[in-house]
Amino acid sequence: MRKPLVAGNWKMNGSSASNNVLLDGIIAKSDTFASVDVALFPPAVYLHQVQQALAGTGLFWGTQNLSQFNQGAYTGEISALMLADFDCDYVLIGHSERRCLYAELDLDQRVLDRIVAEKYEMSVKAGITPIICIGESPEEHAVGRTEEVIARLLDTVIAYQGVEGLAHTVLAYEPVWAIGTGRSATPEWAQDVHSFMRQRVAKHDPTIAESLRILYGGSVNSNNAAPLFSQPDVDGGLVGGGSLNADEFVKICQAAVLKLG
Ligand SMILES: O=C[C@H](O)COP(=O)(O)O
């Protein structure tokens, strides 16, 4: 049985004061979801605050991005080694908001997937578990290209790092049309796509595929979390808006506990 994981991506939200309220509310109820993994992803400037608050609670923390480089003249970037300095457990890689809003192209304008694969390699080497986000755009969804898009990215990561790296990786299916729209994928749709992802990895290594955690992300809330998480190949959620309110996020974490029966 894969252990469910609920990841709260705060995106560019919060302040020192509001973070304290949110953290206190989550920590106060953490014994009600102690049987699942829960990780928080604050903006990088609040990483120290979150690290201090979560130390000793059993909750995990991470960041929303990292550089594909180790160090040097990369203004505004944060390396995997720096994240390891903060004992980061996880890092989000390839979130659609990075891909779409910040056009993560390299100097040769090579495809985004290669950047994702390079970041993946950096995080694995630093001992930080990457959560690789993939999903189709509304346009791709409309013309039925979901599996093609997902297969392309998965194959790029596997080709670049080898399937072995996926043993230490989490995948997140994040259909772009569901992010921040209030329009979640149905549990059935999520299950079909997650199953496709697992089967794609299984072609390379069935054992790794079986143990691979695949999260669903896109308008997860306290009403739809339980039906989504109950699907056999949905191993938890990557939650944006729903992670900004302690009561709401705690309910989502508790929904993941139900999966354990
Ligand atoms: O990282 C989280 C996802 O982008 C989902 O965001 P959302 O829950 O606000 O739709």
The ligand as an SDF file (V2000), in Angstrom:
LIG
                    3D

 10  9  0  0  0  0  0  0  0  0999 V2000
   -0.0440   23.2940   -6.9490 O   0  0  0  0  0  0  0  0  0  0  0  0
   -1.2550   23.2170   -6.8730 C   0  0  0  0  0  0  0  0  0  0  0  0
   -2.1040   23.1860   -8.0400 C   0  0  0  0  0  0  0  0  0  0  0  0
   -1.6810   24.0770   -9.0150 O   0  0  0  0  0  0  0  0  0  0  0  0
   -3.5620   23.2290   -7.7730 C   0  0  0  0  0  0  0  0  0  0  0  0
   -3.9670   24.5290   -7.4170 O   0  0  0  0  0  0  0  0  0  0  0  0
   -5.4950   24.7310   -6.9680 P   0  0  0  0  0  0  0  0  0  0  0  0
   -5.7460   23.7100   -5.9020 O   0  0  0  0  0  0  0  0  0  0  0  0
   -5.5660   26.1330   -6.4750 O   0  0  0  0  0  0  0  0  0  0  0  0
   -6.3370   24.4700   -8.1760 O   0  0  0  0  0  0  0  0  0  0  0  0
  1  2  2  0
  2  3  1  0
  3  4  1  0
  3  5  1  0
  5  6  1  0
  6  7  1  0
  7  8  2  0
  7  9  1  0
  7 10  1  0
M  END
$$$$
